[in-house]
Amino acid sequence: MSHAPQPVISSTGLFTPAEAISNEELVASFNKYVALHNSKNAGAIAAGEVAELTESSVEFIEKASGIGSRFVVDKAGILDPEHMAPRLPERSNDEISILAEIGVAAAQDALARAGRDASEVDAVLCAASNMQRAYPAMAVEIQDALGIDGFGFDMNVACSSATFGIQTAADYIRAGHAKSVLVVNPEICSGHLNWRDRDSHFIFGDVATAILVEDKAIAPAGHWDILGTRLKTVFSNNIRNNFGFLNRTHGGIDQDGPKTDKLFVQEGRKVFKEVVPMVANMIVGEMKKLGLEGSDMRRLWLHQANTNMNRLIAHKVLGHEASEDESPTVLDTYGNTSSAGSIIAFHLHHEDMQAGDTGLICSFGAGYSAGTVFVRKT
Ligand SMILES: CC(=O)SCCNC(=O)CCNC(=O)[C@H](O)C(C)(C)COP(=O)(O)OP(=O)(O)OC[C@H]1O[C@@H](n2cnc3c(N)ncnc32)[C@H](O)[C@@H]1OP(=O)(O)O
């Protein structure tokens, strides 16, 4: 008798860049940039034609966000006060692109942990907040580099790309179109972060994660049953990046100022106020549908944007202040890594979970977008 396919998470993978920037290093370089700007423009500032820039501070960053450090693919370019952006030499079309390269590294880690050969995978979804180019799809390049016979495509739902990818992969498995799907989240956030913007220069870091979603019938022992997934989007301009292929038709791309809408911009306070209740209500509503109480939740692997947001969301879900064990953070070392954040938290903090333990992978971000994936350890 054949059973209906049931999607599970077989494993996850992580690629962490070799270089990291501490808050102290970041603020020292930012403040040098501020001093350079203010002395170069002293006359115009005195005449009221150019705004004087203000220094950043380590204390503010830690208190406002919980971020302590971030990994990056090019530290020197970011910390150069005359440059303030990563320097990544352009590669020829015959070389693997950097976004695909880090995605492949995370995918290989996930495959190895599941004991799965790439030839057994049917599909690759590259789910991330920024693709390196318009086409060909990053997913198809990753598929080719891994030697997978099947199909792949890119999907972008900003910080929620990974959970939207997990649900999409699970749907392919339920529908019988695939038995093994790799969801890959390469995030080079240093490329779209405005390192000259005091309000946001501390937020993001670089990383890649991967999730292997498979039919339970072929999954390795110790996999995670997916109890339920839920996706939600509500349009908002409060997190926005206007970079795109039509920029050249509007008359030039401004990338160099302290404020530019062709990089990440946000109304952080509004995001905080609007997203916390949206996500908390979504999780609680979904728990009700699945027959789960706060006390049933062994661990929450929440999106890693801000410790204060996570504290409030976790409190609403659990009914009490969450311990680090119940709602682990990776912000102190990784910063915000967009779609990869909740997957890093899961990847680094699941080994101690016992068979039967229930947890939640949850993302939220630009769109607004939010996704929940309730899982149970087998
Ligand atoms: C969901 C996502 O992943 S999107 C990306 C991340 N977004 C989020 O996390 C959204 C949630 N919002 C937040 O976390 C917060 O709004 C933050 C961390 C972005 C900013 O924290 P806030 O406390 O809201 O800072 P806010 O911008 O209101 O500034 C507060 C004060 O600090 C000052 N300040 C801002 N940046 C800095 C800095 N780098 N160093 C020192 N002081 C600073 C401001 O000038 C302001 O001073 P004032 O009170 O004298 O006017």
The ligand as an ORCA input file, in Angstrom:
! r2SCAN-3c Opt
* xyz 0 1
  C      12.501     42.809      9.728
  C      13.818     43.031      9.135
  O      14.685     42.184      9.138
  S      14.147     44.522      8.454
  C      15.710     44.986      8.959
  C      15.834     45.302     10.396
  N      14.742     46.080     10.857
  C      14.347     46.010     12.092
  O      14.918     45.323     12.895
  C      13.111     46.781     12.366
  C      12.839     46.972     13.790
  N      13.367     48.233     14.260
  C      14.437     48.285     14.977
  O      14.982     47.271     15.299
  C      14.885     49.631     15.461
  O      13.969     50.584     15.001
  C      16.307     49.965     15.013
  C      17.302     49.047     15.697
  C      16.476     49.828     13.522
  C      16.612     51.391     15.463
  O      16.349     51.543     16.832
  P      15.443     52.745     17.372
  O      15.498     52.693     18.838
  O      14.118     52.637     16.702
  O      16.263     53.972     16.862
  P      15.787     55.341     16.239
  O      16.078     55.273     14.776
  O      14.417     55.720     16.667
  O      16.820     56.302     16.939
  C      16.837     56.534     18.373
  C      17.935     57.522     18.684
  O      19.202     56.919     18.423
  C      19.944     57.697     17.492
  N      20.719     56.826     16.613
  C      20.318     56.243     15.448
  N      21.329     55.521     14.935
  C      22.362     55.631     15.784
  C      23.677     55.121     15.805
  N      24.131     54.318     14.831
  N      24.485     55.443     16.837
  C      24.059     56.245     17.835
  N      22.811     56.756     17.877
  C      21.990     56.465     16.867
  C      18.921     58.493     16.728
  O      19.503     59.689     16.230
  C      17.889     58.773     17.805
  O      18.326     59.849     18.584
  P      17.269     60.912     19.185
  O      16.401     60.100     20.116
  O      18.159     61.885     19.854
  O      16.526     61.418     17.991
*
